[in-house]
Amino acid sequence: FCANNSDVLLEASRIAASHCDAIDINLGCPQSVAKRGHYGAFLMDEWDLIYDMINRVSREIQIPITCKIRIFPEMDKSVAFAQMLEKAGVSMICVHGRRRDQKGPFTGRADWDYIKAIKNAVKIPVFANGNILSLNDVHNCLAQTGVEAVISAEG
């Protein structure tokens, strides 16, 4: 789901919970539609709102809550963000190793060092996203970051 209101997210989660294995909250979308709608990566600076949404849903829904995030320019802020999500009740984090502004022609390389730092700072499973174009990339990412899994949107 994308959301910016804990009441709406909780109601949507209640409707979906019996039909799925987890509720995923997208905090990583950097597209202009997310900016206009005030969701995705454009909530990354609103930690209190994010904490409230995740905490409410994780307390009231009996299936895991997961999040996909992007990184901040600062590694320590990225780590603190992931730790806040864990404290709020997230059961798994997928880290796209790019900043919010890295999209379209400015995509650049995902930073696996950030993903590794987040993995080392939390107790919950971490999935990596970014720079996965082949099976060899999967193996390299797993070895370099220590994450439980990788995801890819590329062929």
C-alpha positions in Angstrom: 0.0 0.0 0.0 0.9 3.7 -0.2 -0.6 5.8 2.5 -0.3 9.0 4.4 -3.0 8.5 7.0 -3.0 5.9 9.7 -6.9 5.5 9.8 -7.1 4.9 6.1 -4.1 2.5 6.1 -5.6 0.6 9.0 -9.0 0.2 7.3 -7.4 -0.9 4.0 -5.2 -3.4 5.9 -8.2 -4.8 7.7 -9.9 -5.4 4.4 -6.9 -7.0 2.8 -5.5 -9.0 5.8 -7.5 -12.2 5.3 -6.5 -12.3 1.6 -2.7 -11.9 1.8 0.4 -13.0 3.8 1.6 -9.5 4.6 0.9 -5.8 4.3 3.7 -3.9 2.5 3.9 -0.1 2.9 5.7 1.6 0.0 7.9 4.3 1.4 10.2 4.2 -1.6 8.3 5.5 -4.6 10.2 8.6 -5.9 7.8 9.4 -8.8 6.0 12.6 -9.3 2.6 10.9 -8.7 3.9 10.0 -5.2 5.0 13.6 -4.6 1.6 14.9 -5.6 -0.2 12.3 -3.5 2.1 12.8 -0.5 3.2 9.2 -0.2 6.1 6.9 -1.0 9.5 8.4 -0.6 8.0 11.8 0.0 7.0 10.7 3.5 10.7 10.0 4.4 11.0 13.2 6.4 7.8 12.6 8.4 9.0 10.0 10.9 6.2 10.5 13.4 3.5 9.9 10.8 5.3 6.8 9.5 5.8 5.5 13.0 2.1 6.0 13.8 0.9 4.3 10.6 3.1 1.3 11.0 2.6 1.0 14.8 -1.2 1.1 14.6 -1.4 -1.4 11.8 1.2 -3.8 13.3 -0.7 -3.8 16.6 -4.1 -4.4 15.1 -3.5 -6.7 12.1 -2.4 -10.3 12.7 -0.1 -10.5 9.6 3.4 -9.0 9.1 3.9 -5.4 8.1 6.8 -4.8 5.7 8.2 -1.6 4.1 10.2 -0.8 1.1 12.4 2.3 1.6 15.0 4.4 -0.1 18.2 5.7 1.5 19.0 9.2 2.8 22.2 11.0 1.6 23.6 10.4 5.1 24.3 6.7 6.1 23.6 7.3 9.8 20.2 8.8 9.0 19.4 5.9 6.7 20.3 3.5 9.6 18.3 5.4 12.1 15.3 5.4 9.8 15.4 1.6 9.4 15.7 1.3 13.2 12.7 3.5 13.7 10.7 1.3 11.3 11.8 -1.8 13.2 10.7 -0.2 16.5 7.4 0.8 15.0 6.6 -2.9 14.2 7.9 -3.7 10.7 8.8 -7.3 10.3 11.0 -6.9 7.2 12.5 -4.0 5.3 13.4 -3.9 1.6 16.1 -1.2 1.0 16.4 0.3 -2.4 20.0 1.6 -2.2 19.2 4.9 -4.0 18.1 8.3 -2.7 14.7 9.8 -3.5 16.3 12.0 -6.2 18.0 9.1 -8.0 15.4 8.4 -10.7 15.0 8.6 -14.4 18.1 10.0 -16.1 19.7 10.5 -12.6 19.3 6.9 -11.4 23.0 6.1 -10.9 24.2 3.1 -9.0 22.5 1.8 -5.9 24.8 1.9 -2.8 25.1 -1.5 -1.3 27.2 -0.2 1.6 24.1 1.6 2.9 22.2 -1.6 2.6 24.9 -3.5 4.5 24.9 -0.9 7.2 21.1 -1.1 7.6 21.3 -4.9 7.7 23.9 -4.8 10.4 21.8 -2.4 12.5 18.5 -4.2 12.7 17.4 -7.6 13.8 14.6 -8.1 11.2 15.2 -9.5 7.7 16.5 -7.1 5.1 16.0 -7.4 1.3 18.2 -5.5 -1.1 17.1 -3.7 -4.2 19.2 -2.0 -6.9 21.9 -3.0 -9.4 20.4 -6.5 -9.8 20.6 -7.2 -13.5 21.8 -10.8 -13.6 22.1 -13.9 -11.4 25.7 -13.0 -10.8 24.6 -9.6 -9.3 22.3 -11.5 -7.0 25.2 -13.6 -5.7 27.5 -10.5 -5.4 24.8 -8.5 -3.5 24.1 -11.3 -1.1 27.8 -11.7 -0.4 28.5 -8.0 0.0 25.5 -7.0 2.1 24.6 -10.1 4.1 20.9 -9.6 3.4 18.4 -12.4 3.3 17.2 -11.8 -0.2 17.3 -9.4 -3.2 14.5 -8.1 -5.4 14.8 -6.7 -8.9 12.6 -4.7 -11.2 15.0 -5.2 -14.1 15.0 -8.0 -16.7 
